[in-house]
Amino acid sequence: MSDPLTEVVKLLKPRAVFTNPISGKGDWAVRFSAYGRPSFCIMLAGSCKLAVDGNEVVTLNAGDFVLLPTTPAFTISSFSPAPPIHLDPNTIGGEGEVRYGDQNGAADMRSLGGAFLFEASDPALLVSLLPLVVHVPGATRLAQLVSMVGEEYVDQRPGQELMLSHLVGMMLIEAMRSTSSGTAPPGLLKGLGDERLASALKQMHARVAHPWTVAELANIAALSRSAFFDRFSRTVGVAPMEYLLSWRMALAKDLLGREGLAIAEVAERVGYASTSTFSTAFSRHFGQPPRQFIRSVSSQAT
């Protein structure tokens, strides 16, 4: 059976951009402007406060993991009031330890933070899977993964690019697993937390080219057609056929970016018997026809 989470992460092709040791001592506060890209942090020792705009203040303790899929503006601080220092996250990354507050002596708080990019597909897929703030207390497995990411980034050994890609992908999946279906926003993750809907979602991913109907998917979920449609739309955030279309287009975009695949072959792989019908659907979804998209990818590669 197809594993939708694995497929999504593979399609995103994540890679680490940087990791930084971060420490703090005394009374301190740092205000970061919005970053827009996914960032993460693992607390190694001590504790601090995290206030992400639009969300409740979170206390971070040793062993906690935080993932911000879109990294809006946020403030991180000690527990005693202090005037915040304003920083641009785009100016930080991979240049040694970042120290907050008192620059001398042993730190009260130590953490490892970083960010990553996606090499392909649509990063909005990640946003649809996770809340704006993913906080996993006592995340032993995630701590191990983040530590390995940091080691790979610093050591610069052969095979680093592949190792970082795999490790960051594992971090994403572990973060998704740690987010309960009750706290996840409408999307694939929440849908997979529903046993009935999960059966239909897995079949849609396993046989993406199949001419699915709502009635057929409802039968797999052991629900009436109307009950399935309403439950799927409410839980996943879009109607069943709209979700299928989005996934087909995400796959098509990835396939078209590869060399040697004809548009007709891509169309067939994602469930379109007619190249013209596929081209029309692709143009509506992405605002440009497949052939133009292929040319833009080729020009970027040269």
N, C-alpha and C positions, 0 to 999 in steps of 0.2 A: 504494500500500500504506500502511496506517495506521502511524504512528510512535508506539508505546506511551509512550515517554518524554515526547514532546511532549504527548500527551493527559493524562498524569498531572500534569505541571507546570501545564498550563492549568486542570485541574480544581482544583488546590490554590489557585490565584490568589494567588501570593506577593506581598508588598509589604515594602519596607524599613521598619523601625521607627526606626532611627537608625544613624549611623556616627560614629566618634570617632577622631581622631588619637591614637595612644598612643606614648609614648617612655619610655626608661629610661636611667639613668646610674649607674655605680658598682655596688655590691653591693646587690641588692634581691630581694625575693620577695613575691608577692601570691597569697593564697589566696582563690578565689572559691567561694561556696556554689553549689549546683545551681541552674540557671536554668530548665531544662525546655523552653525554646524553642530553635529553631535559631540558632546564631551563627556568625560567620565572621571570619577575620583574614587579612590579606596583609602579609608582612614587606617593608618598604620599604628598610631598611638595618640593618646589624649582625646580631646573632644572640641567641638566648635559649633557655631550656629550657621545654618544656611537659610537665607531668605530669597527665594526665587520670586520675581514679580508675578503677582496673580495667584500665588500659592501660600499656604500656611508655612510659618517658620518651622524648620526641622532641626533637631539636635542630632549631630553626627558623632558617633562614638567609635572607638577602635574596632576595626573589623567590618564597619559599614561600607556599603558600596552605593554610589549615586551615579545615575546616568541621566543626562539631560539631552533628549533627542534633538531639540532645536536650540538649546542654550540661549534662552532669553536673558535679559539683564538680571543680575542677582548680586546679593551682598553676602559675603562670608566673614564671620567675625568671632572674637572671643566672647565670653559671657558678660564681661564688664563693658559699659558704654565707652566708645572711642570714636573720634571723628573719622569718617571713612576716607581712605585714599582711593581715588578714581583711576582705574586702569583700563586699557584697551586690550582685550584678549588676543587681538591679532598681532600684538607686539611681543607676546610671550610664547615660548615654545622651544624646548630642546637646548637650552643654554645654561644648564646647571640648576642648582637648587634655588627656589624662590622663597625668600624669607619675609614673613610679616611681623610687624611689631619690633620688639627688642632684638637687635641684630647680634647680640653677644650671649654666650652661654648656651646651656642645653635647652632645647625647644620643649614647650608644653604640648604642642600638637605637631604630628608628622603625618603626611599623606603623600600619595602619588596620584597626580592628575594628568590628563592628556586629552587628545582629540583625535578624530579620524574622519576620513573622507570615503565616499563611495565612487568607485571607478566607472560604474555603469548603471543603467536603468534610472529609475525615478526615486530619489531619496524620500519622497513623500510616503513611500511604502512603509518606512520605518515609523514615521509620525502616526500613521494609521494603526500601528500595532501597539503603541505604548502611551502611557500618560505623559504629561509634560515633565513630571519629575518621577523618576524611578528610584526609590530608596529601599535598599535591601539590607536590613540589620544583620550583623553577624554573618556576612557573606564569605565563608571560608573558601569555597570553590572559586568565586569571583576574585578573591584576594590573590589566590595562587595564579590565576590567569593574568591579572594586572601586573603582578610581580614579574612574570615571564615576559610580558610585553615590554616592561621597563628594561629588563636585562637584554632582550634582543635589540632594543633601540640603542642602548649604550655600547654593547659589545661590537656591533658592526661586523658580524661573522658571515661567512658564505651562506647563502640560502636565506638571508634575513627577510627579503621581500615576501617570500612564500610563507615563512614562519609567522610573520606579523599578520598577514592576511588571514591565516587559519586561526590564530589566537584571538584576533578581534572578532572574527565570525563566531567563535565559541563564546566570547564574552556576550555578544548580542543574544545568542540563543539562551544562555544561562540567565540573562536579565529578563528575557521574555518568560522563561519558565518560572522565575521568581515572582512575576507579576500575576497575581491571582485573577481569575476571570471576573471576579466581582469588582476589582478596582481598575481593570483595563477599560479604555474608552471603546465605543463601538468600532469594530474592525475584525480582522482575521483572528487575532489572539482571543478576543472575547467569544468569537464564534466557535473556536476550537475548544473553549471551555464548556460549551453546550454539547452534551453527548449526541443528541439527535442531529444538530447542525454539523457537528464534526464529521459525521459519516458522509454527508453530502459534500462538504468542502473537500475532503480527502479524495473523493471520487472525481470531483471537478478538476482537481490538480493532477490526478493520476491519468485522466483521459481528457485532456484539454481540447482535443480536436473532435471529440464526440458531439453530435448535434443535440445537446441537452435541452430539455424542456423543464419548466417549473414542475409539471406533474410528475415527471420521472424523478427529479431530485426529491420531491415531497415523498414519493414512495420509498426512496432510500432512507429518508429520515423518519419513516413510519408516522407521517403526519398527513392531514388533509392538505389539499393544494393551498387553500386560503390560510390555514394555520401556519403552514411552512413559510409562505410568502411574508406574512406579517412578522413571524418570529425571526426570520432571516434578516429582513429589512431593519427591524428594531435592534437586533444584536450586532449585526455586521455593519450597519450604517448605510447600506445601499441595497437595492433589490437584487435578487439572485442573478438575473441576466446582466445587470449592470456590473456586478462584481466579476462575473465570468468575462465580460468584455474587457474590463480593465486589466485582468490578469493576462488575457490573450494579447492585448496590446503591449503590455510590459515584456512578455516573452518575445513578441515580434520585434520590438525595438532592439532587444538584446541580440536576436538572431541576425537582424539586418546589419548590425554593427560588425559582424564577422565577415571575413573575406570568403568568397567562393559560394555563397548561398544566393540563389536567384530569388526574386520576389515571389514567383509562383510557388517555389518550394517552401518558403516561409509561410505563405498564405495557407498552404495545405497542412503544415505542421500545427498551425494554431486554429484549424477548424473552418477554413474558408475554401469552398470548392471553386470559387471564381476569383481570379486575381483582381478584377475590376471591383468586385464587392469588397474585397480586403482593402484595396487602395482607398476606396471611399471611406471605410470605417477608420482606417489609420489617419487619413487626412482630417477627419472630424475630431479625432481624439487628440492629435498632436499639432494640428494646424499646418501641416505640410505633408505632401504625398511621400510614399516610401522612397521613390527614386531621388527626390530632393534630399531626404534625410541621409541616404547612403552617400550622396555627394558631399554633404556637410561633414560627415564622419571622416570621409577620405581626405578632405582638405585639412581637417584638424590633425590628422595623422602625419601629414607631410610637412 
